[in-house]
Amino acid sequence: MTSIVELHLCDGIAEVAIFNPPNNTLSHQLLTALYSTLEQVTSDPAVTAIVLYAKGPSFSAGNEIVELVTSPHPPSLLDIVSLIENCQKITVAALHGEVFGGALEIVLACSVRLARADCQLGLPDVAIGLLPSAGATWRLPRLIGVDRALKMITSGRPIGAADALQCGLIDALVEIDLAAEAVAYIEHIGGCAYSPVALDGAANQSLNSDFFMTWRTAMERRAGGQIAPQLAVDAVEYGLSANLQMALGREAELGQKCRQSSQSDAMQYAALAESVCGVYGDPTTASGAVSVVGIVGAGTMGAGIAMAFASANMHVILVDVSQENLQKGLQAITTNLQRAVASGRMDSEGSSACWFNIQGSSSYDDLQNVDLVVEAAFEDLAVKQSIFAKLDRLCAEKTLLATNTSYLDVDAIAAVTQRPEKILGMHFFSPANIMPLLEVVAAAKTSSETLATVLAVAKRIDKVACVVGVCFGFVGNRMYSNYSSEANLLLLEGAQPWQVDAAMRDWGMAMGPLAVADMSGLDIGFRARQMKPDAPTNASFFRPANMLVEEGRLGQKSAAGFYRYRNRNRERENDNMVSDLIEREADRLGITRRSIDGREIQQRLIYTLINEGARILDQGIARCAGDIDVIWINGYGFPRWRGGPMYHAGQCGLQVVVDGLRGYYPSPIFDYQQVSPRLLRMAEAGENFVD
């Protein structure tokens, strides 16, 4: 049986391997065993060098969330880092796969870092509202420069091996046998590796006087009200003029402030909710590997979906019966790949591989033997039913058929086929090659094997997948429809578009609802409402948005919607014409206008989300509150540091939400404004959606 830490001694070199499957997380058990082994070899005078590496798919995914937020029992991560840094021996970290969080802090203390080309290195602590806890805010800036270090620490995003080599985070790339190549590297340098203590002299970096002020301003814009990135900037700035021990003290102080914040609690919850949302049924029932995927429709969504699969090294056949549309789609993919390379999201090698994985076609016949087809055609039930009937006749028996519909009845689509057990929804979010969320819509007859297979595919293409049930708009868009309806009603009652959007941005949303509507296209929402089977008949329902469509103001695409847009950058400007138009319509409808403050805007929109989420849970459309929160965080720009709408309901208090809804809607205009039975029951019982 393989032990959690293995030691092999040969010719004065100690090879230390960690193995804590599946991801080599830094559990207390692993840290204890690692400290004991390192203590043994660092105190052994016969040992001149230490090689630290890992078995399994990755070096280490980092700390376990539960242990990150509890009081550590010795030995701590910092104990191990200090032991390595002060051992007076050459220490070589040989890395592969993920090197995240505390694992990267350990290797920062080593003399030398070697890595395979597949290596990803990052400090994702801010993703759960925390700071690095073992000196990374002091060491990393000295190793790779302050600006690069701040980008890594405040974003939580990893960098690849090539970038790590270029900036000095790693010293060399290695091939396959990590331990052997690390030993060879030690022999090559002849024992003359730099000591990490030399970093102490690297603090004198030339920075502009307003460098950190600029960074804080950028953090306010990018991270909204999140405190961890701001405190990370504080830690780095302090550490540049402090010695290691002083910096560790300040890092610990700021880290404790993060750890004790409600934001960290919310973000830890969100991370745990994401880790379980894609676990559905028995994964071993998956019907087989999916290696060839067909996409029907080469529009914006189809092209993005094709990129999502092709980037995961899957062969994609992109079909559009219109040669003109097909060429436009392929050109859009080319443009998107160029942008991805320019922005650093993809390297040129990955871009080329993605492009060569995509085959364009104007014939459905090319889809006969694919493993999965994703339909991304026009959002019309008759159109989709026609496509599925054709695919059902043409495709092999093994082929799974998925629709990317945002609203429509997946059961009605499955009904036109002879394989309803192999039909489901795969609702990607735009842009599909970038947005992480995937709603997997289980129709009435979708088999467990089909769901398991598609969830495995979702993991492979790096999507956060949530299984949802069939209803108009599923979970995300069903809730968003009411959220947007309430935003439109606020306009009729006296709020201005920019007031609504500013209030929601101040609250933490990535964008305001009206700016989002302009970006998506007001005509898209207009068509969706026309398809809604139980749309309210009240004349005020989405009246401002509908009027703008009638006026030919479709949003950014027509340079005018709720706002006016100037130049190629689509800079947004307030438009008094919209205000006048809405005010006249409110008078016609007999709506008394008044001044509405930001707090009311925020509460009405967020309470509307919570209320509809409760209905969705009552109807079994979502499995649990955590899935709803994951959908809203990953698909709609809900602030992660608030945990999602259902988690946030508990922070407000469910009775507060009930009282707020009743106060704002003593005589509800729309059904969604009525307090949902589940919300009322749980409030009366003193319960929360999330434990």
C-alpha positions in Angstrom: 0.0 0.0 0.0 1.4 3.4 -1.0 2.0 5.7 2.0 0.8 9.3 2.0 4.5 10.5 1.9 7.3 8.3 0.5 11.0 8.8 1.0 13.8 7.5 -1.2 17.5 8.2 -0.3 20.3 7.8 -2.8 23.7 9.4 -3.0 22.9 12.2 -0.6 19.7 13.2 -2.4 16.3 12.7 -0.6 13.4 12.1 -2.9 10.2 13.0 -1.1 6.9 12.1 -2.9 3.4 13.0 -1.7 0.4 10.9 -2.6 -3.1 11.8 -1.3 -5.5 10.9 -4.0 -7.4 12.0 -5.9 -5.9 15.6 -5.9 -3.1 15.5 -3.3 -4.9 18.0 -1.2 -3.0 19.3 1.8 -5.0 17.6 4.5 -3.7 17.7 8.1 -2.7 14.1 7.7 -0.6 14.9 4.7 1.0 18.0 6.3 1.9 16.0 9.4 3.5 13.2 7.4 5.3 15.7 5.2 6.7 17.7 8.1 7.9 14.5 9.8 9.7 13.4 6.6 11.2 16.8 5.9 12.4 17.1 9.5 14.1 13.8 9.2 16.0 14.6 6.0 16.8 18.3 6.8 18.5 17.2 10.0 20.4 14.4 8.3 24.0 15.6 7.5 24.3 12.9 4.9 21.5 14.5 2.8 22.8 17.4 0.6 19.7 18.0 -1.5 15.9 17.3 -1.4 13.6 16.7 -4.3 9.9 17.2 -3.6 7.4 15.8 -6.1 4.0 14.1 -6.2 2.4 11.1 -7.6 -1.0 11.2 -9.3 -2.5 13.6 -11.8 -1.3 16.8 -10.1 1.3 18.0 -7.6 -1.5 19.3 -5.4 -4.8 21.1 -5.6 -3.9 22.9 -2.4 -5.6 23.2 0.9 -8.9 21.5 1.8 -11.5 24.2 2.3 -12.7 22.8 5.6 -9.2 22.8 7.1 -8.4 26.3 5.7 -11.1 27.9 7.8 -10.5 26.1 11.1 -7.8 26.7 13.6 -4.8 24.7 12.3 -3.3 22.0 14.4 0.5 21.8 14.2 2.3 21.3 12.0 0.9 24.2 10.0 1.6 25.0 6.4 3.8 27.8 7.7 5.8 25.3 9.8 6.6 23.3 6.6 7.5 26.4 4.6 9.9 27.6 7.3 11.5 24.2 7.6 12.2 24.1 3.9 13.4 27.6 3.7 15.8 27.4 6.6 17.2 23.9 6.0 20.5 25.1 4.3 20.2 22.4 1.7 19.3 22.5 -2.0 15.5 22.0 -2.3 14.0 21.2 -5.7 10.3 21.1 -6.3 9.4 19.0 -9.4 5.9 20.0 -10.5 3.1 18.8 -12.7 -0.6 19.4 -13.2 -2.2 21.7 -10.6 0.0 23.5 -8.0 -2.5 25.6 -6.1 -2.8 27.5 -2.9 -0.7 26.2 0.0 1.1 23.8 -2.4 2.5 26.8 -4.3 3.4 28.5 -1.0 5.5 25.4 -0.1 7.3 25.3 -3.5 8.0 29.1 -3.3 10.2 28.2 -0.3 12.3 25.8 -2.3 15.6 26.7 -3.9 14.6 25.6 -7.4 11.3 24.9 -9.2 11.0 22.7 -12.2 7.8 22.0 -14.0 6.3 20.0 -16.8 4.5 21.8 -19.6 1.1 20.8 -18.3 1.7 22.6 -15.0 -0.7 25.3 -13.7 0.4 27.4 -10.8 -2.0 29.7 -8.8 -3.1 31.1 -5.5 -6.9 30.8 -5.5 -7.4 31.9 -1.9 -9.3 35.0 -2.8 -11.9 32.8 -4.5 -13.1 31.8 -1.0 -12.5 35.2 0.5 -9.1 34.4 2.1 -5.4 35.4 1.7 -2.4 33.2 1.3 -1.2 32.3 4.8 2.4 31.2 4.5 4.3 34.2 3.2 3.3 34.2 -0.5 2.5 38.0 -0.3 6.1 38.5 0.6 7.9 35.9 -1.5 6.0 36.1 -4.8 6.5 39.8 -5.5 10.3 39.4 -4.9 10.4 36.4 -7.3 8.3 37.6 -10.2 7.8 41.3 -9.7 5.1 43.2 -7.8 2.6 43.7 -10.7 2.6 40.1 -11.8 2.4 38.9 -8.2 -0.6 41.1 -7.5 -2.3 39.9 -10.7 -1.9 36.3 -9.5 -2.9 36.9 -5.9 -5.9 39.3 -6.4 -7.4 37.3 -9.3 -6.8 33.8 -8.0 -6.3 32.8 -11.6 -3.4 30.3 -12.4 -0.7 30.7 -15.0 0.7 28.0 -17.2 4.2 26.6 -17.2 5.4 28.7 -20.2 4.3 31.9 -18.5 5.8 30.8 -15.2 9.1 30.2 -16.9 9.1 33.5 -18.6 8.4 35.5 -15.4 10.8 33.5 -13.2 8.3 31.5 -11.1 9.9 28.3 -12.3 13.5 27.8 -13.3 13.2 25.2 -16.1 10.8 22.9 -17.9 11.2 19.2 -17.6 9.7 16.3 -19.6 8.3 13.1 -18.0 10.3 11.6 -15.1 10.1 14.4 -12.6 12.2 12.9 -9.9 15.0 11.7 -12.2 15.2 15.0 -14.0 15.2 16.9 -10.8 18.2 14.8 -9.6 19.9 15.4 -12.9 19.3 19.2 -12.5 20.9 19.1 -9.1 24.0 17.3 -10.5 24.1 19.8 -13.4 24.2 22.9 -11.1 26.7 21.2 -8.9 25.1 22.3 -5.6 25.2 26.0 -6.5 21.5 26.9 -6.3 20.5 30.2 -4.9 19.2 30.3 -1.4 15.6 31.7 -0.8 17.1 34.0 1.8 18.6 36.0 -1.1 15.0 37.2 -1.7 15.4 39.5 1.3 17.4 41.8 -0.8 15.0 42.0 -3.7 12.5 44.3 -2.0 14.0 47.5 -3.5 11.8 47.6 -6.6 11.2 50.8 -8.5 7.5 51.6 -8.3 5.6 54.8 -9.1 4.3 56.6 -6.0 0.7 56.0 -7.1 1.3 52.3 -8.0 -0.7 50.8 -5.1 -3.4 53.5 -5.4 -3.9 52.6 -9.0 -4.2 48.9 -8.0 -6.8 49.7 -5.3 -8.8 51.6 -7.7 -8.7 48.8 -10.2 -9.7 46.3 -7.4 -12.8 48.5 -6.6 -13.8 48.3 -10.2 -13.2 44.6 -10.7 -14.0 43.1 -7.4 -16.9 45.3 -6.3 -17.3 45.1 -2.6 -15.1 42.1 -2.1 -12.5 42.7 0.7 -10.0 39.9 0.1 -8.3 41.4 -3.0 -8.0 44.8 -1.4 -6.4 43.3 1.7 -4.1 41.3 -0.5 -2.9 44.6 -2.0 -2.3 45.9 1.6 -0.3 42.8 2.4 1.9 43.1 -0.6 2.5 46.8 -0.1 3.5 46.3 3.5 5.7 43.3 2.8 7.9 45.2 0.3 9.3 47.4 3.0 9.3 44.8 5.8 11.4 41.7 6.6 9.9 38.3 6.4 8.9 38.0 10.0 7.1 41.3 10.0 5.4 40.5 6.7 4.2 37.2 8.1 2.7 38.9 11.0 0.9 41.4 8.8 -0.3 38.7 6.4 -1.7 36.7 9.3 -3.5 39.8 10.7 -5.1 40.6 7.4 -5.8 36.9 6.7 -7.7 36.7 10.0 -9.8 39.7 9.1 -10.8 37.8 5.9 -11.4 34.6 7.7 -13.8 36.2 10.1 -15.8 38.0 7.5 -19.2 37.1 6.2 -17.8 37.3 2.7 -15.5 34.4 3.3 -18.3 32.3 4.8 -20.4 33.0 1.6 -17.5 32.2 -0.7 -16.7 29.0 1.1 -20.3 28.0 0.8 -20.3 28.8 -2.9 -17.2 26.7 -3.5 -18.7 23.7 -1.7 -22.0 24.1 -3.6 -20.0 24.1 -6.9 -18.1 21.0 -5.9 -21.3 19.0 -5.5 -23.7 20.5 -8.0 -22.4 18.3 -10.8 -22.6 15.1 -8.7 -25.9 13.6 -9.8 -26.8 9.9 -9.7 -24.2 7.3 -10.4 -21.4 8.5 -12.6 -20.4 4.9 -13.5 -23.6 4.6 -15.5 -22.2 7.0 -18.2 -22.9 5.4 -21.6 -19.4 5.8 -23.1 -16.8 8.3 -24.1 -17.8 11.3 -26.2 -15.1 12.2 -28.7 -17.0 13.5 -31.7 -19.6 16.2 -31.3 -21.9 17.7 -33.8 -23.2 21.3 -33.5 -26.3 22.4 -35.5 -26.3 26.1 -36.2 -23.3 28.3 -36.8 -24.6 31.5 -35.2 -23.1 33.1 -32.2 -24.1 30.4 -29.8 -23.2 27.5 -32.1 -19.8 28.9 -32.9 -19.1 29.5 -29.1 -20.3 25.9 -28.3 -18.0 24.5 -31.0 -15.0 26.3 -29.5 -15.9 25.0 -26.0 -15.7 21.4 -27.2 -12.8 21.9 -29.6 -10.7 23.6 -26.9 -11.1 20.3 -24.9 -9.5 18.4 -27.8 -12.8 17.0 -29.1 -13.5 16.7 -32.8 -16.4 19.0 -33.7 -18.5 19.0 -36.8 -20.3 22.4 -37.1 -23.3 22.2 -39.4 -25.3 24.9 -41.0 -27.4 24.4 -44.1 -26.6 27.9 -45.2 -23.1 28.1 -46.6 -23.1 31.9 -45.9 -24.0 31.3 -42.2 -21.5 28.6 -42.0 -18.7 30.8 -43.3 -19.7 33.6 -40.9 -19.6 31.1 -38.0 -16.2 29.8 -39.0 -14.9 33.4 -39.3 -16.3 34.3 -35.9 -14.4 31.3 -34.4 -11.2 32.6 -36.1 -11.8 36.1 -34.6 -12.6 34.7 -31.2 -9.4 32.6 -31.2 -7.3 35.6 -32.2 -8.9 37.6 -29.3 -8.2 34.7 -26.9 -4.6 34.6 -27.8 -4.3 38.4 -27.6 -5.9 38.5 -24.2 -3.7 35.7 -22.9 -6.6 33.3 -22.3 -5.1 30.9 -24.8 -1.7 30.4 -26.3 -1.1 30.1 -30.0 -0.6 26.4 -29.9 -3.9 25.9 -28.1 -5.6 28.2 -30.6 -4.3 26.2 -33.6 -5.3 22.9 -32.0 -8.8 24.3 -31.4 -9.2 25.4 -35.0 -8.0 22.1 -36.4 -10.5 20.3 -34.2 -13.4 22.0 -36.0 -14.8 20.8 -39.3 -17.4 22.9 -41.1 -20.3 21.3 -43.1 -23.5 22.2 -44.7 -24.8 18.6 -44.7 -26.6 16.8 -41.8 -25.2 13.6 -43.3 -21.9 14.3 -41.6 -23.6 13.9 -38.3 -24.5 10.2 -38.8 -21.9 8.7 -36.5 -21.1 11.4 -33.9 -21.5 10.7 -30.2 -23.4 13.8 -29.3 -25.2 16.5 -31.2 -25.9 20.0 -29.6 -28.6 21.9 -31.5 -28.1 25.7 -31.4 -30.7 26.8 -33.9 -33.2 29.7 -33.8 -35.3 29.8 -30.6 -38.5 28.5 -32.1 -40.2 25.2 -31.0 -41.3 24.2 -34.5 -37.8 24.8 -35.9 -36.2 22.7 -33.2 -38.7 19.9 -33.4 -38.1 19.7 -37.2 -34.3 19.5 -36.6 -34.7 16.8 -33.9 -37.0 14.7 -36.0 -34.3 14.8 -38.8 -31.5 14.0 -36.4 -33.4 11.1 -34.9 -33.8 9.5 -38.3 -30.2 10.2 -39.4 -28.0 9.7 -36.4 -26.7 6.4 -35.0 -28.5 4.7 -32.2 -25.7 5.6 -29.8 -26.0 9.4 -30.5 -27.2 11.7 -27.7 -29.2 14.7 -28.8 -29.2 17.9 -26.8 -30.9 21.3 -27.4 -29.3 24.6 -26.3 -32.7 26.2 -25.9 -32.9 28.9 -23.3 -36.6 28.7 -22.6 -38.5 26.0 -24.6 -40.1 22.7 -23.5 -37.4 20.0 -23.8 -40.2 17.3 -23.4 -42.0 18.7 -26.4 -38.7 18.5 -28.4 -38.0 14.9 -27.2 -41.5 13.9 -28.1 -40.8 14.0 -31.9 -38.0 11.4 -31.6 -37.9 7.7 -31.1 -35.1 8.1 -28.5 -36.5 10.3 -25.7 -34.2 8.7 -23.2 -31.3 10.2 -25.1 -32.7 13.7 -25.3 -31.9 16.5 -22.9 -31.1 20.2 -22.7 -27.6 21.6 -22.6 -28.2 25.3 -22.0 -24.9 27.1 -22.5 -24.5 30.8 -21.5 -23.1 33.4 -23.9 -20.3 33.6 -24.8 -20.3 29.8 -24.6 -16.6 29.4 -25.0 -16.0 31.6 -21.9 -19.0 31.5 -19.6 -18.6 28.6 -17.0 -22.2 27.7 -16.5 -24.1 24.8 -18.1 -27.7 24.1 -17.2 -28.2 20.4 -18.0 -32.0 20.0 -18.5 -33.4 16.6 -17.6 -36.5 15.9 -19.6 -39.2 13.5 -18.3 -37.7 10.5 -20.1 -34.0 11.4 -20.0 -32.1 8.3 -18.8 -29.6 8.3 -15.9 -27.0 7.1 -18.4 -27.5 10.1 -20.6 -27.3 12.5 -17.7 -24.1 10.8 -16.4 -22.5 11.0 -19.8 -23.3 14.6 -20.4 -22.1 15.6 -16.9 -18.8 13.8 -17.6 -18.6 15.8 -20.9 -19.4 19.0 -19.0 -16.5 18.4 -16.7 -14.2 17.7 -19.6 -15.0 21.0 -21.2 -14.5 22.7 -17.9 -18.1 23.8 -17.3 -19.9 24.1 -14.0 -22.9 21.9 -14.7 -26.2 21.9 -12.8 -29.0 19.5 -13.5 -32.4 21.3 -13.7 -36.0 20.3 -14.6 -38.2 21.4 -17.4 -40.2 24.6 -17.2 -40.2 27.8 -19.2 -36.7 29.3 -18.7 -35.6 26.4 -16.4 -33.9 27.9 -13.3 -31.7 30.8 -14.4 -33.8 32.5 -17.1 -37.1 31.8 -15.2 -35.8 33.8 -12.3 -34.1 36.4 -14.5 -37.4 37.1 -16.3 -39.0 38.2 -13.0 -35.9 40.1 -12.0 -36.0 42.0 -15.3 -39.8 42.5 -15.1 -39.4 44.2 -11.8 -36.6 46.4 -13.2 -39.0 47.5 -15.9 -41.8 48.1 -13.4 -39.5 50.3 -11.4 -38.9 52.5 -14.5 -42.7 53.0 -14.9 -42.9 53.9 -11.2 -40.3 56.6 -11.4 -36.7 55.2 -11.4 -34.3 56.0 -14.2 -32.5 53.2 -16.1 -29.1 54.4 -14.9 -30.4 54.5 -11.3 -31.5 50.9 -11.5 -28.3 49.7 -13.0 -26.1 51.7 -10.6 -28.0 50.4 -7.6 -27.4 46.8 -8.6 -23.8 47.4 -9.5 -23.3 49.0 -6.1 -24.9 45.9 -4.5 -22.4 43.8 -6.3 -23.9 42.5 -9.5 -21.5 42.5 -12.4 -23.9 44.5 -14.6 -27.3 46.2 -14.1 -30.3 44.4 -15.6 -31.1 47.1 -18.2 -27.5 47.3 -19.5 -27.6 43.5 -19.7 -30.8 43.7 -21.8 -29.2 46.1 -24.2 -26.1 43.9 -24.5 -28.2 40.8 -25.2 -30.6 42.5 -27.5 -34.0 43.8 -26.5 -35.6 41.9 -29.4 -34.3 38.6 -27.9 -36.2 39.1 -24.7 -39.2 40.4 -26.6 -39.4 37.2 -28.7 -39.0 35.0 -25.5 -41.9 36.8 -23.8 -44.1 36.1 -26.9 -43.4 32.4 -26.4 -44.1 32.4 -22.7 -47.3 30.3 -22.2 -48.5 32.0 -19.1 -47.3 35.6 -19.6 -49.1 38.2 -17.5 -51.8 40.1 -19.3 -51.3 43.3 -17.3 -50.3 46.1 -19.7 -47.4 47.2 -17.6 -45.6 43.9 -18.0 -42.2 44.7 -19.6 -43.8 47.8 -21.1 -40.6 49.9 -21.2 -38.6 47.2 -23.0 -41.5 46.4 -25.4 -41.8 50.1 -26.3 -38.2 50.4 -27.1 -38.4 47.4 -29.5 -41.4 49.0 -31.1 -39.3 52.1 -31.6 -36.5 50.1 -33.2 -34.2 50.5 -30.2 -32.8 47.0 -29.9 -29.9 47.7 -27.6 -26.2 47.8 -28.5 -26.8 46.1 -31.9 -28.8 49.2 -33.0 -26.7 51.7 -31.0 -29.8 52.5 -28.9 -31.9 50.7 -26.3 -32.3 51.8 -22.7 -29.1 53.7 -23.4 -27.5 55.3 -26.4 -24.2 53.9 -27.6 -21.4 55.8 -29.3 -18.5 54.7 -31.4 -17.1 51.2 -32.0 -16.4 50.7 -28.3 -20.1 51.0 -27.6 -19.7 53.6 -24.9 -22.9 53.9 -23.0 -24.7 57.2 -22.6 -27.9 58.1 -20.7 -30.7 59.1 -23.0 -33.4 61.5 -21.8 -35.6 60.4 -24.7 -36.1 57.0 -23.0 -37.0 58.7 -19.7 -39.6 60.9 -21.5 -41.0 57.9 -23.4 -41.4 55.9 -20.2 -42.9 58.8 -18.3 -45.6 59.4 -20.9 -46.4 55.7 -20.9 -46.7 55.6 -17.1 -49.2 58.5 -17.3 -51.2 56.7 -20.0 -51.3 53.6 -17.7 -52.3 55.6 -14.7 -49.2 54.8 -12.7 -48.2 57.5 -10.2 -44.5 58.1 -10.4 -42.3 58.9 -7.4 -38.7 59.1 -6.3 -37.2 55.6 -5.7 -34.0 55.2 -3.8 -31.2 52.6 -4.4 -32.1 50.5 -1.4 -35.7 49.9 -2.6 -34.4 49.0 -6.1 -31.9 46.5 -4.6 -34.4 44.9 -2.2 -37.2 44.5 -4.7 -35.0 42.9 -7.3 -33.2 40.6 -4.9 -36.4 39.6 -3.0 -38.0 38.8 -6.4 -35.1 36.4 -7.1 -35.4 34.7 -3.7 -39.2 34.4 -4.0 -39.0 32.7 -7.4 -36.2 30.5 -6.2 -38.4 29.2 -3.5 -41.1 28.4 -6.0 -38.6 26.5 -8.2 -37.6 24.5 -5.1 -41.2 23.7 -4.3 -41.8 22.5 -7.8 -38.6 20.3 -7.9 -37.1 22.2 -10.9 -33.9 22.6 -8.9 -32.6 19.9 -6.7 -31.5 22.2 -3.9 -30.8 25.8 -3.0 -27.1 25.4 -3.6 -27.7 24.6 -7.3 -29.7 27.8 -7.7 -26.9 29.8 -6.1 -24.3 28.1 -8.3 -26.4 29.0 -11.4 -26.7 32.6 -10.4 -23.1 33.1 -9.4 -21.7 31.5 -12.6 -24.3 32.6 -15.1 -25.7 35.9 -14.1 -22.9 37.8 -12.3 -24.3 37.5 -8.8 -21.6 38.5 -6.4 -19.8 35.4 -5.1 -19.1 37.1 -1.9 -22.8 37.2 -1.2 -23.1 33.4 -1.8 -26.1 33.5 -4.2 -29.7 34.6 -3.8 -30.8 31.6 -1.6 -27.8 31.8 0.7 -28.3 35.6 0.9 -31.9 35.1 1.9 -30.6 33.4 5.1 -28.3 36.3 5.8 -31.2 38.7 5.5 -33.6 36.5 7.4 -36.5 34.8 5.6 -39.0 36.7 7.6 -37.4 40.0 6.6 -37.8 38.9 2.9 -41.5 38.0 3.5 -42.2 41.3 5.2 -40.3 43.2 2.5 -42.4 41.5 -0.3 -45.6 42.2 1.6 -44.6 45.8 2.2 -43.7 46.5 -1.4 -46.6 44.6 -2.9 -49.7 45.0 -0.6 -51.8 44.5 -3.8 -49.6 42.4 -6.2 -49.7 43.3 -9.9 -48.1 40.1 -11.0 -48.2 36.6 -9.6 -44.5 36.5 -9.0 -44.9 39.3 -6.4 -47.1 37.0 -4.2 -45.1 35.5 -1.4 -44.4 31.9 -2.3 -45.8 29.2 -0.1 -42.4 27.6 0.6 -40.8 31.0 1.5 -43.7 31.7 3.9 -43.6 28.2 5.5 -39.8 28.4 6.0 -40.0 31.9 7.4 -42.6 30.9 9.9 -40.6 27.9 11.0 -37.4 30.0 11.4 -35.7 27.9 8.7 -33.2 28.8 6.0 -32.7 27.5 2.5 -29.1 26.7 3.2 -27.8 24.9 6.3 
